[in-house]
Amino acid sequence: MDSRKKADGTKKAASGISILEGAIGKNLIKFASPIAASSILQQLFNSADTAVVGHFTDTTALAAVGTNAEIVGFLVTMSSGTAVGLNVLLSWKIGEKRSPEQIRRTMHTGFLMAFLIGILLMAAGFFLAAPVLHLMHAPKAAYSQAVLYLRIYSLGLPLLMVYDFVCAAERARGNSLRPLWALICSGILNVLLNLTFVIVFRLGVAGVAIATDLSNGASVFLTLRWLSRDSDPGFRFRFSELCLDRGIVKTVLRIGVPAALQGAVFCIANLF
């Protein structure tokens, strides 16, 4: 009983929300509200890019960024959806009172596989940008800039994937606030970098795409830094512990891929 109380206390200290006691409705709202806000903020990154180029550049640049809105939405949804696999698996292990070593191995496997999946998506986005935008009948005047935006944006997909998997790990133990704070900081940074690259350096669509990639990097840096100093040994991040456990990878993909496809159904429809 004492060990269970200690574990519950650790979870409450880490998240600020006791998910095993108290009113279900109140705790559910406190836990889910930051998740909903994070999802909205992620989708607004492209909107911020569109707003800046639309106000400070020309209509061609605006069309280039706007043409990529559904593609970006699809990539964001696929990333967050796949991360559900790690969230579910870690939740199972926490509920089963697995050892900190087992939880940590699951978490580190998830982070590494997220980075590797992100590398694959980055390559696909970079090399398929031109044919995909051609199939979507992107405006001819904006076609080359649209391809440039998507290729630069794709370079940040490994960072986007890692951030979403870190969020999944945090939420598995009831912590939905830290990912939101990281995203708020990176969102502010994104706007500032957008304005700097577009107004000062005159980089246009390339500038807003670079700003988004750097902002995703800031999110990853903040969340991993917090985990590296975490008081819970099961969630303490170490680069040296990154690994690939085949069983964990299979389970995460078995749960995450269907969740990602389900979430991306409307994005796929809009792409067509």
N, C-alpha and C positions, 0 to 999 in steps of 0.2 A: 504493500500500500504506500509506503514512504517513497519508494522508487517511482511509483506512478505519479504521485503528487509532485515529485521533483521534476519529472519529465514534462508534466502539464505546466509547471511554473516556468520552465525553460521556454516552452512554446509561447506562453503568454508574454514573457519578457522580450522574446525575439520579435513578436508581431504586434504587441499592444492589444491583441484580441484573444480572449479565451474562447476557443471554438468548441470546447468540451463541456462548458457550463454556462448557465445564464439563459436568457430568452433567445430562442432560435431566430425569431424574426429580426430582432435588434442586431444580433451578431452577424446575420446574413447580410443585412444592409451595410453594416460597417465594413464587412469583408469584400462585398461585391462592388460597392461604389467606386473604390480606387481602380478596380479592374476595368470597369466600364469607362472611366475617365482615361485610363491608359490607352485603351483601344481607340478612343476618339482622337486622342493626341497623336497617336501614330499615323492615323489616316490624314491628319491635318498637316503633316510635314510637307506633302506634295501641294496642299492648298497654299501653304506659306510660300513655296517656290513660285506657284502660279501668280499669287498676289504681287510678289516683288517684281518679277519680270514683266508682269502686265502693267505695273505702274511706272517702272523706271526704264524699260526698254521698248521694243516695238511689238506690233501684232504678230510678227513671224515667230519671235521668241515665245510669246504667250501661247500661240498655237502649238509650238513644239512641246512645251511642258504639259499643256492641257491634253494633248493627244496621248500622253503616257499615263494619264491619271488612272485609267482602268487597269493597265498593266501593273503599275505600282500597287494598286489596291489588291490585285491578285497575288502579288509576291508577298505583301505584308500578311495577307490572310493565310497563305500557305505556310509561312514561317510560324506564326502564332498557333495555327492549327496543329502543325507537327509537334510543337512543344507540349501540347496536351498529353502526348504519350509519356513524357518524362514526369509531368505533373501527377498523372494517375499512378504511375509506378512508384514514385516516391511516397505518395499518400498511402498506398498499400503497405509499404515497408515501415512507414512511421506508425500506422495503425497496428501492425503486427509486432511492434516493439523490437524491430531488428536492431542489431548493434550499430554504433556510430560508424564503424568501419564499412559495413555493408551499405549504409545510406550514403556515405561519402564516395564509395566506389561507383554507386549508381549515378550520383550527381556528376562526378568527374567524367564518367563515360558519356553521359548526356551532353556535357559541354564540348567534349572533343568531337563527338559525332555531329553536333550542330555546326561546328566550324568546318568540318569536312563536307557536309551537305551544302553549306554556304559556298564553299569553293566550287562545287559542281554547278550550283545555280549561277554563280558569278560567270563561269565559263559559258554556260548556256545563254545567259542574258547578253554577254558581250558579243558572242558570235551570231546569235539569232536575232539581235536587235533589228538589223536591216530587213531581213525577210519577214519578220513578224509585223513590223510597221508598214511594210509594203502590202501585206495581205489585209491589213486594216485600212488600206487606202488613206494613209496619212497625207495631209495636204502637201502638194509638191514643193511649194515655197518653203515649207517648214520641215520637210523630210530629213534633210541632212542634220539639222539642229536637233530634231527629235531623236534621231539615231545616236547622236553625240550624248544627249542627256541620259538616255537609257543605258548606254554603255558605261558612262561614269557612275550612274546610280548602281549598276550591277556590281561594281567594284566593292561596294559597301555591304553586299548581301551576307558575307560571312559574319560581319559584325552584327547585323540585324538578327541573324539566326542565333548567335550566342546570347544576345540580349534577351530574346524571347525565351530561351531555355533557362537562363538565369532567373527570369521572372517566374517560370514554371516551378523551379525549385523552391523559390521563396514562398510562393503561394501554396505549395504542398504542405507547408508547416503553418499556414495561417497568416503569413505576412504578405499583405498586398499593398502596403504603404511605401516601402522602400523602392520598389520598381517605379511607382508613380513619381516619387520625388526625383529619381534619376531622370525620368522622362521629361519632367517639367524643366529641370536644369538644361537638358540637351535641347529641348524645344526653344528655350530662350536663346541658347547659343546658336541654334539653327537660324533664327530670325536675324540675329546680329551678324552672323557670317554671310547670310544672304545679302544683306544691305551692304556689307563691306566689299564682298566680291563683285557685286553688280554695280554699285555706285562708284566706289573708289577704284577698283581694278578693271572695271568694264569687261567682265568675263561672261556676262549674259547667262545663257542656259548652262554652260559649263560651271559657272560660279555657283549657281543654286544647287546643282547636283553634287559638287564637291562639298558644299556646306552641309548637305544632308548626310553624306558619308562621314564627315568629321563629327557631326552631332551623334550619329549612331556609335561612333568610337568612344565618345564621351560617356554615353550611357553604359557601355560595356565596362569602361574603366571604373566608373563610380560603383557599379553593382559588384564587380569582382573585388574591388578594394574593400568594400564593406564585408563581403564574405570572407576575405582573407584575414579579417580581424574579428570574426564572429566568435562569440563565447560558446556556442554549441559545437562540440567536436565533430558531430555528424555533418555539419554544414560549413566547416572551415575549408576554404579553397586554398589549394596549393598547386602550382603549375607542375611540380614534380609528380603529382598523383594522377595527372591526366592519363587515361587508358581507354581501351576499347574492349569491353566484355561482350562477347558475341551474343549471349543470352539476353543481356540488357538491351543491346541494340535491336534485336529482333522484336522484343516486347514493345519498346518505344515506337518502332515503326509500325507494328501491327495495330497499335492504338492510335498513333498520331496521324498516319497517312489518311485513313478514312475520315478522321475529324477535320483534317485540312481540306480534303476534297469536298466534304459537306459544306464547310464554311465558304469555299470558293465557287460554289455553284453559280451564284448570281454574278460574280465577277466574270466567270467564263461566258455566261449568257451575254453580259454587256460587251465583252470583247467581240463576240460575233456580231 
